Structure formats: C-alpha cells, structure tokens
Amino acid sequence: MKSFFLLLVLFCSISGFSGEFNPLVTTPSKTKFAIMIASYNNEKWLEWNLNSALSQNYDPDYFHIYYLNDCSTDNTLQLAKEYVSQRGMDHMVTFVNNEVNLKPIGNYHNGVKVCNIPDDHVIVILDGDDALYGTNVLNYLNHIYRNSARKILLTYGQFREKNSGRIGFCAPYPAEIEKFARYREYHHIPSHLRTYYCWLFKKIKIEDLTYNGVYLPMAGDMGSMIPMVEMAKGHFHCVEHKVLYYYNDNNPLSEHFVNKELQQSVDRYVRSRESYDPLDIKEKRKLDRLKKLRSWVK
C-alpha cells in the first residue's frame, strides 16, 4: 500500500496534478515573515519605527525583526537596544551592527547573509525612519500570500506620506508593460511596502546590486525590485487601495534630498542592465514536490 501511495504521489508530481504552486518544500500554516529594518542615524524615528513592528497583531512564532544598523554615527543602535529591552521584547529582535556603511541595499543584502534568513521566509522591508501602518499589516500580507488565486512571490504598495498625508503612487503595471515584461522602461517602480520571498531575493546577481565596485549608493530599491519583478512575472501583487506603510517624507537624509543627481544616475544604470527571464513556476513546482517525495521515502 505504501509503495502504491508513493507511486501515486510521484505521478502527481511529474504530471503537475495538484493545487497551488508552493516555492517551499513544506508548507507552514501561516506565512513566516522577517521584518528587516535598515537604519542609519535614526535616533529621532527609532521608537516610532520599532513600535510599529513590535506591535503587529500576528503570531509571534511566525515573525522576527532584524535591526540592521548601518554604522550610524549617532546613538541609534544603543537607543534601539534600550527601547526593545524596555518593552521586554529582546527575543523578538536581532541586532546587526555594520562596521562600515553599506548603504541600504548593501545593508539588506548583508543582513540576509549574516542573519541566515531561511528561504521560505517573506522579507518585509522597513526603512529605519518609516513605520508599518497599523497593527494588522502582517495579517493582511499573510492573506495575500496564502489565499490568492495565483501563487504570489512578491508584493508592493501602498504607502502614505507621514507629514503631508498624501497617498502614494503604487499601482499595477499597465497591461502593455506587463504583457511584454518591459518593467525597466516604466517610469514608476514598485514602492513601499515591499515584500518578497527570501529565496527570490537571493537570485539577484551581485553585479546588479553594485555600482563602480561598491553597493548601489542610491536607488537600491530599484536595483533589487526590478529584477525580482521580472523573475516573478505573473506572480506578484500590487496593494493599491490599502495603506500598509508610513513613509517619512520629512527626513533630510532621504536620497532625493541628499543627492538627486546621483540618484538619477544610478537609476539610469539599473535600467540599462540586462533583464531577467521569468522563473519557470511550473517546473519549480515539480522539483519541489519531488524533493518532498524523497524526504518521505527517507
């Protein structure tokens, strides 16, 4: 009987007979989230920022916060540690202190490696001067990742500016852009809130995250999101009408305030890079089922 069952599973795996694609070998009952906070000189914002992550009304066994201090020159790291300890939440936060400044995309890229984020976790990008919008952001994201008709590998949107109150510009790509995967030609990029499977992020080539031999000094969000959108063609979701993120539009350290010319130069560089091919979702589905089958046989 066991042999018959294994043969039946093998047939289903090869033929593609099954339900929704799953990029994981095993499927947890809930999405596992890794909230990654890249922070540099954020004394003024860190309590607001950390509180929004620590206050998520989501099973604490299914999310963890990684606070990535990018060689701040103020007391950001010490104050962040003190705040978390005062809340009695040390078990929920892992702190990383870079000895050199890596810039945001380098900070996230290094953080994934140093913290050994599992492939099956969904990374939630939270800049150190911003905040999640409300306490049910992870619940909302879990619903998208677990209940969408098509398998979702990545999400983006929507944000609200903290001071002006304006709603952000996140919207689905136009049909023509989507059909021919011409994402690099489109003027808008996938903006806050950005989330994606860790294994998808790891597929980005290091050359696409660097500029003149160092991590992208600006526009790192574009350098990472465009390749992932290309790979996840047909399997990403835009949150257009629900705000999930507070964007701090009044921080003098924001890229467009610091050096808009460099930001635009890196933008052009990223758009000039070679596009990624869409992932073969069906083939990956079969491979994952075969891996699961082999684990059962063992």
Backbone as CSV, one residue per row, in Angstrom:
resi,resn,N_x,N_y,N_z,CA_x,CA_y,CA_z,C_x,C_y,C_z
1,MET,0.829,-1.216,0.000,0.000,0.000,0.000,0.861,1.264,0.000
2,LYS,1.956,1.229,0.803,2.834,2.392,0.862,3.488,2.640,-0.492
3,SER,3.902,1.542,-1.161,4.534,1.694,-2.475,3.561,2.290,-3.477
4,PHE,2.300,1.844,-3.404,1.282,2.388,-4.314,1.089,3.878,-4.073
5,PHE,1.070,4.251,-2.793,0.878,5.655,-2.447,2.031,6.507,-2.977
6,LEU,3.265,6.018,-2.803,4.425,6.774,-3.263,4.435,6.914,-4.778
7,LEU,4.029,5.835,-5.475,3.948,5.908,-6.928,2.896,6.923,-7.360
8,LEU,1.782,6.959,-6.636,0.724,7.911,-6.958,1.216,9.339,-6.768
9,VAL,1.943,9.587,-5.661,2.480,10.922,-5.418,3.486,11.305,-6.493
10,LEU,4.331,10.335,-6.884,5.313,10.599,-7.922,4.640,10.971,-9.231
11,PHE,3.555,10.247,-9.576,2.819,10.550,-10.800,2.252,11.965,-10.749
12,CYS,1.690,12.306,-9.596,1.110,13.646,-9.452,2.182,14.715,-9.577
13,SER,3.370,14.443,-9.025,4.450,15.419,-9.075,4.907,15.661,-10.492
14,ILE,5.065,14.574,-11.252,5.574,14.703,-12.612,4.529,15.283,-13.543
15,SER,3.297,14.893,-13.358,2.238,15.341,-14.262,1.768,16.747,-13.967
16,GLY,2.132,17.248,-12.767,1.695,18.602,-12.408,0.298,18.603,-11.827
17,PHE,-0.249,17.408,-11.509,-1.586,17.329,-10.945,-1.535,17.691,-9.469
18,SER,-1.956,18.880,-9.158,-2.021,19.335,-7.775,-2.549,20.746,-7.773
19,GLY,-2.617,21.317,-6.589,-3.172,22.663,-6.463,-2.129,23.726,-6.662
20,GLU,-2.184,24.730,-5.832,-1.380,25.928,-5.957,0.113,25.648,-5.850
21,PHE,0.891,26.341,-6.663,2.344,26.224,-6.582,2.845,26.713,-5.240
22,ASN,3.830,26.026,-4.694,4.429,26.424,-3.430,5.933,26.417,-3.591
23,PRO,6.626,27.530,-3.361,8.067,27.557,-3.530,8.810,26.836,-2.421
24,LEU,8.093,26.337,-1.445,8.716,25.686,-0.314,8.566,24.182,-0.415
25,VAL,9.463,23.471,0.220,9.347,22.017,0.286,8.219,21.633,1.221
26,THR,8.058,22.383,2.305,6.950,22.160,3.225,6.156,23.448,3.339
27,THR,4.890,23.334,3.693,4.017,24.499,3.753,3.557,24.758,5.181
28,PRO,4.036,25.836,5.823,3.550,26.150,7.158,2.120,26.658,7.090
29,SER,1.439,26.626,8.218,0.048,27.064,8.240,-0.073,28.564,8.032
30,LYS,0.969,29.307,8.363,0.994,30.747,8.164,2.299,31.144,7.483
31,THR,2.268,32.309,6.863,3.488,32.838,6.266,4.459,33.238,7.366
32,LYS,5.722,32.905,7.184,6.759,33.315,8.118,7.396,34.594,7.587
33,PHE,7.401,35.625,8.418,7.895,36.926,7.991,9.204,37.294,8.695
34,ALA,10.088,37.936,7.950,11.306,38.521,8.501,11.235,40.019,8.235
35,ILE,10.941,40.798,9.271,10.897,42.248,9.126,12.320,42.767,9.219
36,MET,12.827,43.322,8.130,14.210,43.787,8.081,14.238,45.309,8.069
37,ILE,14.859,45.874,9.091,14.926,47.326,9.254,16.350,47.798,8.999
38,ALA,16.560,48.496,7.890,17.865,49.094,7.596,17.877,50.503,8.183
39,SER,18.818,50.755,9.087,18.771,52.014,9.831,20.118,52.717,9.839
40,TYR,20.063,54.031,9.626,21.262,54.866,9.709,20.889,56.217,10.319
41,ASN,21.467,56.528,11.471,21.241,57.810,12.159,19.755,58.114,12.310
42,ASN,19.062,57.211,12.971,17.607,57.367,13.120,17.171,57.511,14.577
43,GLU,17.963,58.228,15.372,17.590,58.468,16.770,16.168,59.026,16.887
44,LYS,15.860,59.936,16.002,14.577,60.656,16.091,13.382,59.778,15.790
45,TRP,13.597,58.733,14.962,12.454,57.969,14.477,12.371,56.548,15.029
46,LEU,13.404,56.082,15.738,13.500,54.646,16.009,12.364,54.096,16.871
47,GLU,11.868,54.853,17.832,10.779,54.328,18.670,9.499,54.155,17.848
48,TRP,9.186,55.144,17.056,8.016,55.063,16.166,8.170,53.890,15.213
49,ASN,9.364,53.753,14.670,9.676,52.694,13.722,9.558,51.305,14.364
50,LEU,10.263,51.096,15.464,10.270,49.787,16.114,8.920,49.425,16.709
51,ASN,8.231,50.410,17.259,6.917,50.139,17.839,5.955,49.585,16.793
52,SER,6.044,50.096,15.570,5.134,49.638,14.512,5.382,48.172,14.164
53,ALA,6.626,47.728,14.295,6.953,46.332,14.012,6.629,45.431,15.202
54,LEU,6.994,45.873,16.396,6.767,45.071,17.600,5.283,44.915,17.919
55,SER,4.469,45.846,17.456,3.046,45.844,17.797,2.176,45.069,16.809
56,GLN,2.782,44.353,15.880,1.988,43.607,14.900,1.154,42.526,15.586
57,ASN,-0.127,42.502,15.260,-1.066,41.533,15.834,-1.003,40.233,15.031
58,TYR,0.152,39.571,15.120,0.418,38.367,14.340,1.133,37.378,15.242
59,ASP,0.929,36.106,15.001,1.538,35.072,15.829,3.048,35.322,15.953
60,PRO,3.559,35.582,17.169,4.983,35.900,17.331,5.918,34.759,16.937
61,ASP,5.384,33.557,16.829,6.208,32.438,16.379,6.452,32.486,14.870
62,TYR,5.735,33.387,14.190,5.810,33.422,12.741,6.400,34.725,12.199
63,PHE,6.984,35.548,13.066,7.726,36.695,12.551,8.838,37.085,13.507
64,HIS,9.881,37.667,12.924,11.030,38.122,13.710,11.535,39.413,13.077
65,ILE,12.126,40.272,13.899,12.609,41.574,13.444,14.135,41.572,13.439
66,TYR,14.699,42.083,12.358,16.154,42.188,12.228,16.505,43.665,12.066
67,TYR,17.158,44.216,13.086,17.501,45.637,13.068,18.944,45.777,12.605
68,LEU,19.127,46.341,11.407,20.426,46.394,10.745,20.987,47.808,10.821
69,ASN,21.862,48.043,11.785,22.436,49.371,11.974,23.608,49.560,11.027
70,ASP,23.491,50.533,10.125,24.486,50.710,9.071,25.577,51.693,9.473
71,CYS,26.307,51.326,10.566,27.433,52.138,11.033,26.994,53.577,11.331
72,SER,25.907,53.706,12.076,25.402,55.035,12.432,26.441,55.813,13.229
73,THR,26.454,57.124,13.042,27.393,57.982,13.761,26.751,58.614,14.992
74,ASP,25.481,58.321,15.247,24.807,58.811,16.452,24.561,57.617,17.378
75,ASN,23.597,57.711,18.252,23.330,56.653,19.229,22.165,55.745,18.823
76,THR,21.935,55.632,17.532,20.805,54.830,17.058,20.826,53.413,17.626
77,LEU,21.927,52.712,17.502,21.980,51.309,17.914,21.718,51.151,19.404
78,GLN,22.396,51.937,20.225,22.235,51.823,21.676,20.802,52.156,22.089
79,LEU,20.243,53.211,21.546,18.880,53.602,21.896,17.863,52.555,21.433
80,ALA,18.108,51.965,20.273,17.201,50.925,19.768,17.228,49.715,20.689
81,LYS,18.407,49.305,21.111,18.520,48.162,22.033,17.825,48.459,23.357
82,GLU,18.013,49.668,23.868,17.382,50.050,25.133,15.860,50.043,25.009
83,TYR,15.355,50.554,23.900,13.904,50.597,23.705,13.314,49.194,23.650
84,VAL,13.957,48.305,22.921,13.460,46.931,22.812,13.496,46.246,24.174
85,SER,14.560,46.457,24.941,14.675,45.854,26.268,13.609,46.390,27.213
86,GLN,13.352,47.692,27.148,12.313,48.297,27.986,10.946,47.699,27.684
87,ARG,10.740,47.310,26.436,9.476,46.683,26.046,9.440,45.193,26.423
88,GLY,10.574,44.659,26.878,10.655,43.241,27.202,10.551,42.360,25.967
89,MET,11.083,42.841,24.832,10.922,42.151,23.551,12.257,41.736,22.943
90,ASP,13.269,41.545,23.778,14.594,41.198,23.250,14.559,39.940,22.393
91,HIS,13.689,39.004,22.730,13.599,37.746,21.986,13.023,37.928,20.579
92,MET,12.436,39.086,20.312,11.798,39.331,19.025,12.706,40.068,18.041
93,VAL,13.855,40.550,18.519,14.699,41.400,17.668,16.142,40.908,17.669
94,THR,16.709,40.792,16.494,18.134,40.513,16.322,18.803,41.778,15.801
95,PHE,19.867,42.191,16.460,20.579,43.401,16.056,21.855,43.045,15.293
96,VAL,22.100,43.776,14.216,23.327,43.641,13.442,23.951,45.022,13.338
97,ASN,25.258,45.124,13.605,25.953,46.408,13.542,27.059,46.332,12.501
98,ASN,26.876,47.016,11.387,27.890,47.017,10.331,29.080,47.880,10.747
99,GLU,30.285,47.379,10.502,31.487,48.132,10.837,31.784,49.222,9.811
100,VAL,31.240,49.056,8.602,31.344,50.088,7.576,29.949,50.348,7.025
101,ASN,29.763,51.520,6.456,28.456,51.882,5.914,28.258,51.226,4.548
102,LEU,27.225,50.410,4.430,26.983,49.632,3.208,25.893,50.222,2.321
103,LYS,25.232,51.290,2.778,24.074,51.857,2.094,22.900,50.856,2.197
104,PRO,21.679,51.330,1.979,20.511,50.471,2.242,20.531,49.105,1.568
105,ILE,20.785,49.044,0.252,20.704,47.738,-0.400,21.820,46.814,0.080
106,GLY,23.009,47.377,0.346,24.090,46.571,0.895,23.766,46.095,2.300
107,ASN,23.102,46.945,3.060,22.694,46.589,4.414,21.728,45.406,4.396
108,TYR,20.735,45.462,3.510,19.775,44.357,3.410,20.448,43.085,2.883
109,HIS,21.275,43.238,1.860,21.942,42.079,1.261,22.843,41.392,2.285
110,ASN,23.606,42.191,3.025,24.473,41.644,4.061,23.651,41.038,5.202
111,GLY,22.551,41.701,5.546,21.702,41.216,6.634,21.117,39.846,6.371
112,VAL,20.709,39.607,5.128,20.157,38.304,4.764,21.195,37.211,4.998
113,LYS,22.456,37.503,4.643,23.519,36.511,4.813,23.908,36.342,6.280
114,VAL,24.155,37.438,6.963,24.614,37.387,8.352,23.571,36.748,9.264
115,CYS,22.310,37.092,9.037,21.231,36.571,9.880,20.725,35.208,9.408
116,ASN,21.239,34.750,8.264,20.861,33.436,7.726,19.344,33.302,7.617
117,ILE,18.712,34.270,6.964,17.260,34.245,6.800,16.871,33.025,5.952
118,PRO,15.969,32.177,6.430,15.569,30.996,5.657,14.892,31.368,4.344
119,ASP,15.067,30.534,3.343,14.497,30.783,2.018,12.990,30.934,2.052
120,ASP,12.316,30.213,2.954,10.852,30.200,2.943,10.236,31.379,3.681
121,HIS,11.060,32.276,4.229,10.524,33.451,4.906,10.265,34.570,3.899
122,VAL,9.203,35.319,4.139,8.913,36.507,3.334,9.551,37.712,4.020
123,ILE,10.424,38.394,3.312,11.097,39.579,3.844,10.174,40.783,3.717
124,VAL,10.052,41.531,4.801,9.274,42.769,4.833,10.270,43.912,5.008
125,ILE,10.378,44.773,4.005,11.361,45.858,4.030,10.778,47.082,4.750
126,LEU,11.442,47.457,5.847,11.004,48.608,6.633,12.212,49.513,6.873
127,ASP,12.253,50.655,6.220,13.355,51.586,6.427,13.314,52.133,7.852
128,GLY,14.491,52.461,8.379,14.607,52.822,9.784,13.944,54.116,10.193
129,ASP,13.534,54.937,9.236,12.843,56.189,9.560,11.365,56.143,9.185
130,ASP,10.884,54.971,8.806,9.486,54.796,8.415,8.773,53.878,9.405
131,ALA,7.509,53.531,9.120,6.756,52.674,10.029,5.705,51.874,9.268
132,LEU,5.351,50.741,9.831,4.221,49.986,9.305,2.937,50.702,9.701
133,TYR,1.933,50.613,8.851,0.697,51.382,9.032,-0.336,50.509,9.761
134,GLY,-0.360,50.618,11.090,-1.319,49.848,11.863,-0.744,48.522,12.343
135,THR,-1.556,47.773,13.083,-1.084,46.551,13.740,-1.421,45.276,12.980
136,ASN,-2.112,45.387,11.860,-2.531,44.189,11.125,-1.899,44.066,9.743
137,VAL,-0.744,44.686,9.576,-0.063,44.624,8.273,0.323,43.189,7.928
138,LEU,0.900,42.468,8.868,1.322,41.097,8.590,0.122,40.188,8.342
139,ASN,-0.962,40.404,9.047,-2.175,39.612,8.795,-2.675,39.828,7.370
140,TYR,-2.648,41.077,6.932,-3.101,41.383,5.578,-2.189,40.724,4.540
141,LEU,-0.892,40.813,4.764,0.062,40.198,3.844,-0.075,38.682,3.830
142,ASN,-0.283,38.097,4.996,-0.464,36.651,5.069,-1.645,36.213,4.216
143,HIS,-2.720,36.991,4.252,-3.899,36.669,3.441,-3.545,36.680,1.954
144,ILE,-2.749,37.647,1.527,-2.360,37.721,0.117,-1.502,36.523,-0.268
145,TYR,-0.506,36.232,0.556,0.418,35.151,0.207,-0.233,33.775,0.292
146,ARG,-1.237,33.612,1.142,-1.832,32.293,1.333,-3.126,32.077,0.553
147,ASN,-3.815,33.136,0.184,-5.165,32.951,-0.358,-5.385,33.505,-1.760
148,SER,-4.350,33.968,-2.410,-4.528,34.475,-3.770,-4.760,33.323,-4.743
149,ALA,-5.493,33.593,-5.802,-5.794,32.560,-6.798,-4.521,32.079,-7.488
150,ARG,-3.543,32.962,-7.649,-2.251,32.581,-8.233,-1.190,32.697,-7.155
151,LYS,-0.139,31.933,-7.289,0.918,31.970,-6.293,1.616,33.317,-6.325
152,ILE,1.716,33.958,-5.157,2.345,35.260,-5.049,3.757,35.102,-4.486
153,LEU,4.726,35.712,-5.178,6.117,35.664,-4.749,6.608,37.004,-4.223
154,LEU,5.849,38.071,-4.493,6.313,39.427,-4.181,5.107,40.354,-4.127
155,THR,5.154,41.347,-3.232,4.101,42.373,-3.193,4.751,43.751,-3.080
156,TYR,3.989,44.772,-3.477,4.422,46.148,-3.244,3.197,47.037,-3.067
157,GLY,3.374,48.129,-2.316,2.296,49.091,-2.071,1.533,48.791,-0.784
158,GLN,0.738,49.714,-0.408,0.642,51.138,-0.679,1.149,51.914,0.533
159,PHE,1.597,53.137,0.306,2.112,53.930,1.409,1.370,55.265,1.526
160,ARG,1.527,55.868,2.695,1.025,57.212,2.944,2.182,58.055,3.479
161,GLU,2.324,59.276,2.988,3.371,60.160,3.487,3.018,60.627,4.894
162,LYS,3.971,60.527,5.797,3.731,60.799,7.210,3.280,62.228,7.479
163,ASN,3.935,63.187,6.867,3.651,64.587,7.178,2.583,65.211,6.287
164,SER,2.659,64.961,4.983,1.676,65.562,4.076,0.343,64.818,4.108
165,GLY,0.391,63.523,4.460,-0.822,62.718,4.466,-1.216,62.190,3.098
166,ARG,-0.436,62.518,2.074,-0.763,62.075,0.712,-0.598,60.567,0.570
167,ILE,-1.496,59.969,-0.216,-1.393,58.553,-0.548,-0.365,58.385,-1.659
168,GLY,0.389,57.275,-1.624,1.453,57.042,-2.579,0.975,56.746,-3.990
169,PHE,1.931,56.461,-4.858,1.668,56.298,-6.289,1.618,54.842,-6.728
170,CYS,1.700,53.890,-5.795,1.740,52.475,-6.187,0.474,52.074,-6.940
171,ALA,0.679,51.436,-8.073,-0.431,50.976,-8.908,0.058,49.799,-9.738
172,PRO,-0.852,48.972,-10.231,-0.441,47.861,-11.097,0.224,48.388,-12.364
173,TYR,1.107,47.582,-12.926,1.731,47.962,-14.188,0.673,47.992,-15.293
174,PRO,0.793,48.903,-16.248,-0.108,48.900,-17.405,-0.019,47.567,-18.140
175,ALA,-1.113,47.175,-18.779,-1.193,45.874,-19.449,-0.081,45.684,-20.478
176,GLU,0.246,46.742,-21.215,1.268,46.627,-22.256,2.644,46.357,-21.652
177,ILE,2.933,47.025,-20.537,4.209,46.797,-19.841,4.263,45.377,-19.304
178,GLU,3.180,44.945,-18.707,3.110,43.605,-18.114,3.219,42.521,-19.178
179,LYS,2.523,42.693,-20.273,2.498,41.666,-21.319,3.889,41.368,-21.858
180,PHE,4.670,42.402,-22.098,5.991,42.220,-22.698,7.132,42.353,-21.683
181,ALA,6.768,42.389,-20.391,7.760,42.445,-19.303,8.750,43.598,-19.490
182,ARG,8.243,44.764,-19.861,9.106,45.923,-20.121,9.177,46.808,-18.873
183,TYR,9.432,46.179,-17.736,9.396,46.878,-16.454,10.468,47.962,-16.341
184,ARG,11.608,47.742,-16.959,12.699,48.716,-16.857,12.405,50.006,-17.615
185,GLU,11.450,49.940,-18.516,11.104,51.123,-19.300,10.035,51.981,-18.620
186,TYR,9.394,51.422,-17.614,8.281,52.140,-16.983,8.807,53.119,-15.936
187,HIS,8.211,54.315,-15.875,8.756,55.376,-15.032,8.612,55.107,-13.539
188,HIS,7.532,54.428,-13.135,7.353,54.124,-11.717,8.038,52.813,-11.379
189,ILE,8.415,52.672,-10.100,8.978,51.407,-9.643,8.118,50.883,-8.489
190,PRO,8.195,49.592,-8.204,7.439,49.049,-7.064,7.930,49.677,-5.761
191,SER,7.069,50.394,-5.085,7.483,51.144,-3.900,6.905,50.521,-2.624
192,HIS,7.034,51.244,-1.505,6.617,50.750,-0.189,5.134,50.361,-0.172
193,LEU,4.787,49.318,0.473,5.586,48.390,1.256,6.083,47.262,0.368
194,ARG,7.369,46.942,0.430,7.955,45.912,-0.424,8.140,44.631,0.382
195,THR,7.636,43.528,-0.149,7.821,42.226,0.497,8.092,41.181,-0.578
196,TYR,8.838,40.140,-0.212,9.163,39.098,-1.191,9.784,37.905,-0.475
197,TYR,9.702,36.756,-1.124,10.347,35.572,-0.577,11.861,35.766,-0.566
198,CYS,12.486,35.286,0.497,13.932,35.419,0.630,14.662,34.718,-0.512
199,TRP,14.185,33.542,-0.914,14.870,32.804,-1.988,14.849,33.578,-3.303
200,LEU,13.815,34.406,-3.504,13.742,35.208,-4.718,14.806,36.304,-4.688
201,PHE,14.946,36.948,-3.543,15.958,37.992,-3.375,17.362,37.438,-3.637
202,LYS,17.604,36.212,-3.187,18.924,35.597,-3.330,19.277,35.307,-4.792
203,LYS,18.295,35.315,-5.672,18.546,35.041,-7.085,19.085,36.257,-7.845
204,ILE,19.083,37.421,-7.208,19.612,38.614,-7.872,21.129,38.512,-7.944
205,LYS,21.693,38.766,-9.104,23.145,38.726,-9.278,23.784,39.917,-8.562
206,ILE,24.918,39.653,-7.907,25.576,40.703,-7.135,25.954,41.881,-8.027
207,GLU,26.244,41.635,-9.313,26.599,42.726,-10.218,25.460,43.727,-10.370
208,ASP,24.227,43.277,-10.157,23.079,44.174,-10.304,22.784,44.960,-9.033
209,LEU,23.531,44.663,-7.980,23.369,45.389,-6.722,24.566,46.285,-6.435
210,THR,25.483,46.366,-7.408,26.688,47.170,-7.216,26.850,48.192,-8.343
211,TYR,27.651,49.214,-8.057,27.855,50.325,-8.995,29.270,50.843,-8.782
212,ASN,30.098,50.747,-9.803,31.508,51.143,-9.690,32.229,50.400,-8.560
213,GLY,31.885,49.108,-8.410,32.615,48.265,-7.473,32.107,48.263,-6.046
214,VAL,31.072,49.044,-5.743,30.514,49.068,-4.389,28.991,48.891,-4.486
215,TYR,28.359,48.609,-3.341,26.905,48.507,-3.347,26.288,49.798,-3.880
216,LEU,25.156,49.660,-4.560,24.478,50.835,-5.107,24.351,51.910,-4.029
217,PRO,24.919,53.098,-4.247,24.875,54.145,-3.216,23.490,54.742,-3.043
218,MET,22.667,54.629,-4.080,21.290,55.116,-4.040,20.448,54.238,-4.961
219,ALA,19.143,54.406,-4.895,18.225,53.664,-5.767,18.388,52.149,-5.624
220,GLY,18.813,51.710,-4.450,18.950,50.284,-4.215,17.637,49.541,-4.281
221,ASP,16.546,50.229,-3.936,15.231,49.602,-4.022,14.913,49.223,-5.464
222,MET,15.303,50.076,-6.390,15.090,49.775,-7.796,15.999,48.630,-8.252
223,GLY,17.252,48.660,-7.786,18.193,47.622,-8.166,17.774,46.240,-7.747
224,SER,17.003,46.141,-6.674,16.539,44.834,-6.205,15.142,44.495,-6.721
225,MET,14.247,45.460,-6.733,12.857,45.156,-7.077,12.659,44.861,-8.554
226,ILE,13.327,45.583,-9.435,13.131,45.351,-10.869,13.513,43.920,-11.263
227,PRO,14.692,43.410,-10.866,14.996,42.014,-11.200,13.981,41.027,-10.636
228,MET,13.516,41.271,-9.405,12.564,40.327,-8.811,11.202,40.377,-9.493
229,VAL,10.772,41.560,-9.884,9.516,41.667,-10.630,9.626,40.932,-11.961
230,GLU,10.776,41.072,-12.611,10.985,40.361,-13.879,10.925,38.854,-13.676
231,MET,11.576,38.370,-12.628,11.567,36.929,-12.365,10.193,36.437,-11.945
232,ALA,9.454,37.265,-11.235,8.150,36.871,-10.703,6.998,37.260,-11.624
233,LYS,7.271,37.507,-12.875,6.237,37.929,-13.831,4.996,37.045,-13.704
234,GLY,3.850,37.718,-13.507,2.588,36.995,-13.358,2.332,36.477,-11.959
235,HIS,3.300,36.675,-11.054,3.160,36.147,-9.697,3.530,37.182,-8.641
236,PHE,3.252,38.459,-8.943,3.408,39.487,-7.923,2.104,40.266,-7.807
237,HIS,1.959,40.962,-6.690,0.680,41.612,-6.376,0.924,43.052,-5.927
238,CYS,0.165,43.965,-6.487,0.216,45.366,-6.075,-0.931,45.662,-5.110
239,VAL,-0.592,46.150,-3.932,-1.600,46.602,-2.972,-1.840,48.082,-3.258
240,GLU,-2.888,48.355,-3.980,-3.107,49.724,-4.458,-3.994,50.547,-3.538
241,HIS,-5.016,49.936,-2.966,-6.051,50.713,-2.282,-6.049,50.564,-0.763
242,LYS,-5.085,49.846,-0.219,-4.987,49.730,1.235,-3.598,50.188,1.667
243,VAL,-3.545,51.148,2.560,-2.266,51.662,3.039,-1.679,50.686,4.059
244,LEU,-0.417,50.316,3.826,0.289,49.397,4.719,1.549,50.010,5.319
245,TYR,1.872,51.227,4.896,3.202,51.763,5.223,3.153,53.279,5.393
246,TYR,3.846,53.771,6.424,4.044,55.204,6.614,5.409,55.586,6.061
247,TYR,5.443,56.448,5.066,6.710,56.929,4.511,7.039,58.292,5.117
248,ASN,8.240,58.399,5.683,8.682,59.649,6.300,9.164,60.607,5.214
249,ASP,8.340,61.551,4.870,8.653,62.488,3.790,9.363,63.739,4.291
250,ASN,9.876,63.682,5.530,10.495,64.876,6.107,11.884,64.591,6.685
251,ASN,12.513,63.516,6.227,13.843,63.177,6.729,14.899,63.761,5.796
252,PRO,15.752,64.661,6.291,16.764,65.295,5.429,17.793,64.311,4.877
253,LEU,17.833,63.089,5.425,18.769,62.083,4.929,18.184,61.257,3.778
254,SER,16.935,61.525,3.407,16.337,60.811,2.278,17.137,61.082,1.009
255,GLU,17.223,60.069,0.156,18.106,60.133,-1.012,17.834,61.340,-1.900
256,HIS,16.561,61.641,-2.134,16.261,62.736,-3.058,16.631,64.098,-2.476
257,PHE,16.841,64.152,-1.142,17.319,65.387,-0.524,18.850,65.457,-0.555
258,VAL,19.507,64.302,-0.431,20.962,64.253,-0.310,21.663,64.506,-1.642
259,ASN,21.279,63.750,-2.683,21.967,63.871,-3.973,21.056,63.340,-5.070
260,LYS,20.172,64.176,-5.537,19.205,63.745,-6.545,19.888,63.386,-7.865
261,GLU,20.993,64.080,-8.189,21.708,63.796,-9.432,22.290,62.381,-9.415
262,LEU,22.891,61.987,-8.287,23.435,60.629,-8.172,22.310,59.604,-8.203
263,GLN,21.221,59.921,-7.561,20.077,59.020,-7.562,19.599,58.745,-8.983
264,GLN,19.519,59.794,-9.795,19.065,59.639,-11.176,20.097,58.896,-12.017
265,SER,21.383,59.108,-11.730,22.443,58.417,-12.456,22.397,56.913,-12.195
266,VAL,22.206,56.521,-10.932,22.104,55.100,-10.592,20.832,54.508,-11.188
267,ASP,19.772,55.302,-11.211,18.518,54.856,-11.825,18.736,54.476,-13.280
268,ARG,19.437,55.328,-14.012,19.715,55.043,-15.432,20.583,53.796,-15.570
269,TYR,21.536,53.640,-14.673,22.414,52.470,-14.709,21.618,51.184,-14.505
270,VAL,20.748,51.177,-13.522,19.940,49.983,-13.243,19.063,49.637,-14.440
271,ARG,18.467,50.642,-15.037,17.584,50.395,-16.188,18.356,49.872,-17.399
272,SER,19.642,50.161,-17.450,20.453,49.718,-18.592,20.927,48.272,-18.458
273,ARG,20.768,47.694,-17.279,21.245,46.334,-17.049,20.379,45.321,-17.798
274,GLU,20.937,44.143,-18.021,20.212,43.092,-18.730,19.024,42.600,-17.912
275,SER,17.903,42.396,-18.572,16.694,41.925,-17.899,16.822,40.461,-17.491
276,TYR,16.027,40.076,-16.491,15.976,38.693,-16.028,14.830,37.967,-16.729
277,ASP,15.004,36.690,-16.958,13.930,35.873,-17.515,12.945,35.496,-16.413
278,PRO,11.661,35.370,-16.757,10.684,34.917,-15.756,11.026,33.516,-15.279
279,LEU,10.771,33.255,-14.004,11.010,31.933,-13.458,10.037,30.931,-14.061
280,ASP,10.488,29.705,-14.233,9.614,28.638,-14.706,8.873,28.085,-13.487
281,ILE,7.730,28.681,-13.184,6.986,28.336,-11.974,6.541,26.880,-11.989
282,LYS,6.051,26.412,-13.118,5.566,25.036,-13.187,6.702,24.037,-12.955
283,GLU,7.861,24.326,-13.536,8.995,23.413,-13.359,9.444,23.402,-11.903
284,LYS,9.454,24.574,-11.265,9.855,24.638,-9.863,8.854,23.893,-8.992
285,ARG,7.585,23.942,-9.356,6.566,23.212,-8.622,6.885,21.715,-8.624
286,LYS,7.226,21.179,-9.799,7.526,19.750,-9.901,8.755,19.390,-9.077
287,LEU,9.790,20.222,-9.144,11.008,19.935,-8.405,10.762,19.935,-6.906
288,ASP,9.942,20.867,-6.427,9.648,20.927,-5.003,8.871,19.698,-4.540
289,ARG,7.958,19.237,-5.381,7.192,18.036,-4.993,8.083,16.799,-4.975
290,LEU,9.010,16.729,-5.924,9.930,15.602,-5.939,10.821,15.610,-4.700
291,LYS,11.251,16.800,-4.268,12.039,16.892,-3.046,11.235,16.403,-1.849
292,LYS,9.976,16.791,-1.799,9.132,16.367,-0.700,8.960,14.846,-0.724
293,LEU,8.768,14.292,-1.904,8.613,12.852,-2.040,9.848,12.114,-1.540
294,ARG,11.030,12.624,-1.921,12.267,11.970,-1.483,12.381,12.025,0.050
295,SER,11.943,13.122,0.666,12.007,13.211,2.124,11.068,12.201,2.769
296,TRP,9.936,11.927,2.142,9.006,10.919,2.674,9.587,9.527,2.555
297,VAL,10.252,9.259,1.417,10.822,7.919,1.197,11.911,7.640,2.244
298,LYS,12.708,8.684,2.550,13.761,8.520,3.559,13.147,8.223,4.927
